[in-house]
Amino acid sequence: MKYVIDIHEAVARNPIYRMAEPVDFQLMEGEQLAIVGDNGAGKSMLIDLITGAHPILDDGRGSYLRYDFSPRASKMAYDNIKYITFQDAYDGTEGYYFYQIRYNHTEWDDSQQLFLLSSGELRKYQLKKALEGNPRVLILDNPFIGLDVDARQYLADTLKELTQKTDLQLIIVLSKTDDMPEVITHVVEVKDRRVGKKLKKEDWKCLAVPPQVLPTEMEQAILCLPYEDEATAAIEPGTQQVVDFRKVTIQYGERVILNALDWTVMNGERWALTGPNGSGKSTLLSLVCADNPQAYANDIVLFGRKRGSGESIWDIKRHIGYVSPEMHRAFLRDYPAIDVVASGLHDTVGLYRRPKPEDVDICMFWMDVFGVGQYRDTSMLKLSSGEQRLVLLARAFVKDPSLIILDEPLHGLDLMNRRRVKDVIETFCRRRNKTLIMVTHYQEEFPKCIEKTKTLKSEK
């Protein structure tokens, strides 16, 4: 059996991107590989070595990176390896990124049409585009997150069929290791920036997750926090409207996203928002968060005030803690993690300032709760995507919001951190009058405190 990718004693030339020890790695012909490991373990660094994105140091020890893409005519990695991170398809040549949808056009060109796609639909678009290049090796970073049940099964079936009918080989990076598709034949685990031995899938064992990960002392500390808004906390649960949509319709050109939607959320309720990719979940949340200008053309009441009655978006946002895949892309900037968390106190995106001395303690409290306190002064760009997501979760909770909105909050998290975040959500919702709206395509990710469900249907 011949190798397709062969790495021996490799060390990245740039010290910032070096693993803890030299890397040995092989992808043999016919293998379909999963790379697994905790958040921050070094999975992305390994991929960057595999693709040549991080050049190898020539230190005279015989280090090398070799490819054999035969019988392909091109021997270039660029032509034979396609890497999809799925972080975002809005930037670069695919259009321009803006935080939430702020357009109400009636005509769209091809790049603008991407704004109408949900994050799940964008993932399908990226995959289709990559496959059109007929790669020899396709590397997918957490390809199943953000996809509904049917789309996940379709993707798994498609990948299996492609590997059976063509010479395509897969390297799939997985944080949620119980998403392991049937097509995978071998597993490589990365831990503490060390690349483990390649194992057959049947010989690799998934990590067992305990029923609770959040330490008891942190659980108690959350429950004992003083309330940012004592008056709101003291209101009897279920007596005030937090969200009230009356026949809300959102339409871009000829495409109807939401059609005559009625929905009321009362204070202290905990909702699951579900529906297939493209059904309008993110659009609905943009209305709640005051980020969609079409709110003014609809009958919407937020926190007891009708949109367009003189309230500012900041009057609304001060009640809300929010995290989403789109927000994740907006915060990929070279700023210390604690500055990103502190921006949640003032609802700013893209405008950062060092936290005031009196704000540092509460920022650090929530960073410690989510297990990222050690990264307070680390640039967001130097954190793994999972660590970035934990920082953004700390940002969502930092101002003790009365309404917490979590759109796919467990994206990119390993199994232990998924359990930790669920523990935090469940604990936070035990406090007085906390309202929750959560979106996920995995039923098992909903916390135990969820009591009501709103399901959207695609209007396509």
N, C-alpha and C positions, 0 to 999 in steps of 0.2 A: 504493500500500500504506500503510495507516495504522498508527500506533504503538499498542501496548498499554501499554508503560511507556516514559516519556521523561524522562531526567535530563540537565540541562544545568548545567555549571559548579558542581556541587554540592560543598559542604564541610560536614562534620558540625559541628553546633553545639558538641558536646563535643570539646575538643582531643585527648583521649585516643584517640578513635576516628576521627581524620582520616587520610585517605589522603595520600600525599606531594604530590599535586597535585589540583586540582578534577576531579571525575568527570563525564565525558560517557558516556552509555549509552542505548541504545535496544533494546527488544524489539519487533520489528515483527510484525504479524499473520501467522500461519502459520509463524513461526520456532520451532525447537526448539533451545535454546541450552545449550551446556556452558561452564562457567566453570572454568578450569584454572589451576594455578600451584603453586609450591613451598609447603611448610609455612611459615606465617608471612608469606606474600606479601601478604595482605590480602583473600583471597576472602570470608571471613565479613564483613569490614567493608563490602565492596561489597554483599553480600546485605542487610545491615542498612540500607543506604541505599535499596536497591530496595524493601524492605518498609515503609520509614518508621520502623523501630525506632530509628534514629538521626536525629533531626530535622535539617533542613538550615538552615545559618546564612543569615540574611537580611542580607547585607552591601551591598545596593544594586547588585550587579553583574549582576542579572538571573538569578540562580540559580533553578532550579525543579525540582520533581518532579511529573510529570503522569501520570495514568492515563486510559485509554479502554477500558472493559470492555464497551462496547456489542457486542451488543444486550442484555446483561444488565440487568435492572431496577435492581439495586443498583449504585451507583457507588463504594461503599466498598471500600477495599483489604482490610479485615478479612473481608468476605464473598467476595472474589474471589481472594485470594492465600492459599494454604496452604503453610506452610514446615515441613518435617520434617527435623530434625537427626539423628534415629535414635540420639542419645547414650544415651537411657534412657527406658523407658516405665514405670518403677517409681514415679517421684515424682509430685507434683502430684495431680491428680484420678484418676490411674491406680492409686493404692495408695500404699504406703510402701516406701522402699528400705532394705534391710539388706544388709550386706556378707556375701555368700554365703547359702545357704539354712539357716536355723536353726529350721525348723518341722517338726513331725511330726504335723500335724493329720489327722483323718480326714474332716472336712467343711470345705469352702471356700466363701466367698461369691464374687461376681464379681470383686472387686478382688484377693482372695487367689489366685484362679486364675492371675493374671499371674505369680505366683512359680513356677508350674510350666512356664512357657514359656522356651525357649532364647532367646538374643539374636536369632538369626535369625527365630524365630517372632514375637518382639516387633516386629521390623521389618515383617513382613507385616501384623501387627495394626494398626500405626500407619498404614500406607499405606491399608489398607481403610477405616479411620476417616476419614482425610483425604478420600478420594474420595467418601465418602458425602455430603460437603458440597458436591459438584459445583463445585469451584473453576474459575475461568477460567485461573489460572496456578498450577501446582504446582511448588514449589521443593524439590528433594531434595538433601540433603547426603550425598555418598558412599553412595548407596542400595544398592550391591552388596556392600559389605564385610559379612562375617558370614553371607552366604548361600551355600548349597551350589550345585553346578553347575546342577542342575535348577531350583533356585529363581531363580538369576540369569537363566537363559534365559527362564523363565516371566515374570519381572518385565520383562525387555526386550521380550518379545513383547506383554505386556499394555499397556505404555506406548505401544508403536507402534500397537496397535489402538485405544487410547483417542484418540490424536491424529488418527487417520484417521476415526473415526466421530463425534467430538465437536469442539467448539471449544477443548478443553483445550490449553494450551501449557505446555511444560516448561522449567525452568531447572535443570540438574543440575550440582552442584559436584563435581568429580572431583579427587582426589589421585592415584589410580592411573589414569593417563590411557590405559593400554591396555585399560581397561574401557569405553571409549567405545561407547555403544550405537548401533545402526543408525539409530534414530529421530532422532538429532542432526543438525541441518542447519548450524549455525554454532558457532564457538568464540571465546570471549574469554579471553585470557590475562592474568592479574594477576601483576605482578612488581615487587618492591620497593615495594609499596603504590601502584602505578601501573596503571591500567586500559588494556590494549592495545586495538588496533583489532579490531573484530569481523571475523572471517574465515569464509569458507565452509569447511566441514569438510574438503573435499578439498584446500584450500589450506594447511591447518594441518599442521605436521609435529611428531610426538611426539619428545620429547627422547631422544637415544641415550644409553644408560647404559653406562659403562665396566665391564669385568669385575671391577674392584675399586675401591672408593671409600675404604675405611679406609686412612689413611696408613700406610706401612710402619713408621715409628717407633712408632706407636701399636700396631700389630700385635705388634711385638717387646716393647713395654712390657707388654702383656697376658700374653704367654708367659713373661715374666721375673718376674711378680708372685710374692711369697712366698705360701705356702699358709696359709690361715686355720687349717686343721686338717691338720697334717702327718701325723698318724697315719692319718687316713682316706685321704689322698692316696697313702700308701705301700702300701695294700692292693692285692693283685693284682687287676686288673680281672676281672669276671665271677665272683668267688668269694663275694660277699655279696649277699643280697637287699636291695634298696632298697624295693621294693613287692611285696607278695604278697597277692593277692585270691583267696579260695577260695569259690566259689559265692556271690558277693556279690549280694544282691538289695536294691534300693531301690524303695520304693513309697510314693506319696502318695495316700491314699484308694484308688480303684480303678485309678489309673494306675500302671503299672509302668514305672519309668525304666530300671533295670538288672535283668536277670533271670539269676540263677545265673552271674555273670561270674567267670571264672578269668583271672588275669593276673599274670605275674611279671616284674619289671624288676630286672636285676642291675646292680651298680655298674659304671659306665663305659659302659653301653649308651646309644644314642641312638635314641629312638623317635618315630615320627609317630603321632599319635592322630587317626583320621579317622572320618567318618560323617556322615549327613545331619543337617540341623537337627532338633533334638528327639530325637536318638538317645541322649543322656545323657553327652556328653563333659564338659560343665561340672560335672555332678553327680559324675562319676568323679573329676575333679580336686579337687573340694571334699572328697572322702574322703581323697585323698592329702595334702591340705594341712591336714587335721584340722579342717575347718570344717563338717562335716556330722555331727550327733549320731547319725544312723542307723548310723554306723560301729561303734558299740558293740553293735549287734544283729547284726553280721556278723563273719566270720572274716577279719580284716585285720591284716597285719603290716607295719609301716613301720620301716625302718632297724633291723630285727632285733628289734623289740619289738611284741608283740600289743597292739592297741588295747584299752584297758580293763584293762591289767595294772599300772596305777599311774603310767604316764607322763603328763606334762602336754602340752598342745598346744604349749607353748613348747619342750619337748624335741624335738618334731618339726619345728617351724617354723625352728629355728635352722640346720637343714640345707638349707633350701629358699629359693630365690629365685623369685618368682612375679609374673606380670603377666597381666591379663585385661581384657576389656571391662567386666565388673562392677566390678573394682578401679578402673578409670579413673573411673567415676562416684563412687566413694567418696572420691576425692582431689580433687574439684572444690571446693576451699576456698581462702580468701584467706590462703595461707601461702607464704612464699618457696620457690622450687623446691629450694634446697639443703636446707631442712628436710624436704621430702618425701623426698628421696633419703636423708637421714640416718635417717629413720624405718625404712628397710629394715634398718638395723643392729640394730634392737631389735624388729622385726616389729610395729610399732604402726600402727594405722589410726585416724585421728581424734584422736590425742594427739601433739602436736608439741612439740618443744623444740629450741632452737638446738644444733647439733652441737658436741661438745666440740672443743677445739683440735686434739687428736690425730686426730679423725675428719674434719676439714675436708679434708685433703689427699686422702684416699681418695675422699671424695664428689666433690671437684672432678675427680679423675682420671677417674672414670666419666662424669661430666657432659661432660668434654672428649671422651672416647671417642665418646659419642653425639652430639656436636656441639651441646650446649646449655650449655656452660660459661659463656657470656656472660649467661645468664639466672639465675645463682645467687641473686640477690636479687629477682628478679621474681616477683610473685604468680602462682600457677598460673592464676588466673582471667583474667590478662592475656595468657596464652600461647594460641596456636592449639591446636586439638585434636591436631594432629600433634606439636607441640612438647611438649605435655603427655604424649603417649605416649612420647616419647624420654626425658623426665624419669623416668617410671615404669619404663622399661627400665633406666636407670641405677640406680634403687632396687633392682631385682631382682638386679642383679649386684654391688652394693656390698659385700656381706659375703662374697664369694667362696664361694657355696654349692656344696655337693657335688651337689645336684640342682637343676637350673634348669627351671622349668615355664613355658612360654610359650603362652598361649591367645590366638590371633589377634594376635601381637605387632606385625604390620605394619599394623594398622587405622589408616586415616587418614593414612598416610605417603606422601609423593611418591616417585617412582621412584628418585631418588638416595638418599634416606634408607632406602628399602627395601633397596637394595644394601648400604648401610653397615651396617645392622643384621644382615643375613645375614653380612657379613664378620666382625662382632663375634662372632656365635654360632659360626661355623666356627672362628675363632681360639680362643675360650674352650674349645671342646670338644677342641682339640689338647692342652690341659693334662691332667695326670694325673688319671684317675679322675673326670672330670666326667660326670654322667648328665643326659641331656636328654629331656624329654617336650614335644612341640610339637604344637599344634593349628592348622590352617589349612584353608580350603576351596579354596585355590589350590595346585595341585601344584607349580608353579614357585617357590613361596615357601619350600619346604622346603630347608634347607641341605644341602650335599653330604655332611655327616657323618652324616646319617640312615641307619641300617642296618636298622631293624626297623619294622614297621607293625602297629598294633592298630586294627581297623576295627569300629565299633559299628553295630548295626542298630536302627532304631526299633522300639520295642515296642508302638507304637500299633496 
